[in-house]
Amino acid sequence: MSAGEQPRGLRLVVADDHPIWRDAVERDLTAAGLEVVGTAGDGQKAVRVCTAVRPDVLVCDLQMPGLSGVGVTAAVVPLGVKVLVLSASGEQVDVLEAVKSGATGYLLKSASAQDLVDAVRRTAVGEAVFTPGLAGLVLGEYRRTATQEGAPTLTNRETEVLRLVAKGLTAKQVADRLVVSHRTVENHVQNTLTKLQLHNRSQLVRYALEQGLEG
């Protein structure tokens, strides 16, 4: 499903300890026709709200009192809630910890309202979303430090597709980049998921980070 095909009735929770920023994010999302069903000013409340209302997506800051965004993410992802981190930090360690805890996307607070709305919708359908440049920074760090010993063998084309997916490209964008059909890309993704014994694209992105695949 592409970013333009998400179902109606998307339900969101916004968590940020700065009331003015939290209100602004809620306003931008509501203006785009999305439904904000809860807000929170600290990490523990964010977990409680998500547990109670089970939103499709939690838009969550990293630095919050009580429980960090990383801790919140780890707590709500098992509930079936997808997480889009919205943070002022573009540090590699922060991006990496968010992704490892289960976040589907990571967006800087400098993003426009339209970029935020688009990222929320893509997150809702399971696409990995990063502010341009962040995925490359993290992948570059893992390229220097991660070990690939014992990793399943992927074909050159599967690896190429995986790198592009890890950068946040949609299947259509990957197909356009590689000049192949959308179905071919989906087949490569499915074959890679099967080989790696993974279940979705978020796990695929985490695998790419851990294996140091360069975007």
DACOR-V581531 format. One record per residue. N is the residue number from 1. SS is DSSP state (H for helix, E for strand, - for the rest). PHI is phi in whole degrees, -180 to 180 (NA if undefined). Layout:
BEGIN
N_SS_PHI, N_SS_PHI
END
This chain:
BEGIN
1_-_NA, 2_-_-85, 3_H_-61, 4_H_-88, 5_H_-114, 6_-_-65, 7_-_-69, 8_-_-71, 9_-_79, 10_-_-63, 11_E_-113, 12_E_-128, 13_E_-123, 14_E_-116, 15_E_-125, 16_-_-161, 17_-_-83, 18_-_-99, 19_H_-58, 20_H_-64, 21_H_-67, 22_H_-60, 23_H_-66, 24_H_-66, 25_H_-64, 26_H_-61, 27_H_-65, 28_H_-64, 29_H_-69, 30_H_-65, 31_H_-63, 32_-_-88, 33_-_90, 34_-_-94, 35_E_-103, 36_E_-90, 37_E_-99, 38_E_-175, 39_E_-136, 40_E_-151, 41_-_-107, 42_-_-149, 43_H_-65, 44_H_-66, 45_H_-67, 46_H_-59, 47_H_-65, 48_H_-63, 49_H_-65, 50_H_-64, 51_H_-65, 52_H_-79, 53_H_-106, 54_-_48, 55_-_-71, 56_-_-73, 57_E_-138, 58_E_-105, 59_E_-96, 60_E_-132, 61_-_-74, 62_-_-85, 63_-_-93, 64_-_-138, 65_-_-70, 66_-_88, 67_-_-155, 68_-_-70, 69_H_-60, 70_H_-64, 71_H_-65, 72_H_-62, 73_H_-58, 74_H_-61, 75_H_-81, 76_H_-98, 77_H_-58, 78_H_-62, 79_H_-82, 80_-_92, 81_-_-90, 82_E_-86, 83_E_-121, 84_E_-111, 85_E_-77, 86_E_-123, 87_E_-134, 88_-_-81, 89_-_-90, 90_-_-111, 91_-_-69, 92_H_-56, 93_H_-63, 94_H_-69, 95_H_-62, 96_H_-62, 97_H_-63, 98_H_-64, 99_H_-66, 100_H_-65, 101_H_-79, 102_-_121, 103_-_-64, 104_-_-82, 105_E_-141, 106_E_-145, 107_E_-125, 108_E_-79, 109_-_-69, 110_-_-77, 111_-_-64, 112_-_-74, 113_H_-60, 114_H_-66, 115_H_-63, 116_H_-64, 117_H_-60, 118_H_-62, 119_H_-64, 120_H_-63, 121_H_-67, 122_H_-69, 123_H_-60, 124_H_-61, 125_-_-100, 126_-_87, 127_-_-84, 128_-_-72, 129_E_-126, 130_E_-132, 131_-_-58, 132_-_-49, 133_-_102, 134_H_-68, 135_H_-61, 136_H_-63, 137_H_-62, 138_H_-68, 139_H_-62, 140_H_-64, 141_H_-65, 142_H_-69, 143_H_-60, 144_H_-82, 145_H_-117, 146_-_-81, 147_-_-100, 148_-_-107, 149_-_-61, 150_-_84, 151_-_-72, 152_-_-59, 153_-_-86, 154_-_-108, 155_-_-70, 156_H_-60, 157_H_-69, 158_H_-62, 159_H_-65, 160_H_-63, 161_H_-64, 162_H_-60, 163_H_-62, 164_H_-71, 165_H_-63, 166_H_-65, 167_-_-80, 168_-_99, 169_-_-74, 170_-_-75, 171_H_-59, 172_H_-65, 173_H_-65, 174_H_-64, 175_H_-60, 176_H_-64, 177_H_-64, 178_H_-94, 179_-_57, 180_-_-133, 181_-_-80, 182_H_-57, 183_H_-63, 184_H_-62, 185_H_-62, 186_H_-61, 187_H_-64, 188_H_-63, 189_H_-62, 190_H_-64, 191_H_-62, 192_H_-67, 193_H_-58, 194_H_-64, 195_H_-61, 196_H_-89, 197_-_58, 198_-_-110, 199_-_-116, 200_-_-155, 201_H_-71, 202_H_-62, 203_H_-65, 204_H_-65, 205_H_-65, 206_H_-61, 207_H_-61, 208_H_-61, 209_H_-63, 210_H_-67, 211_-_-93, 212_-_70, 213_-_-71, 214_-_-85, 215_-_-79
END
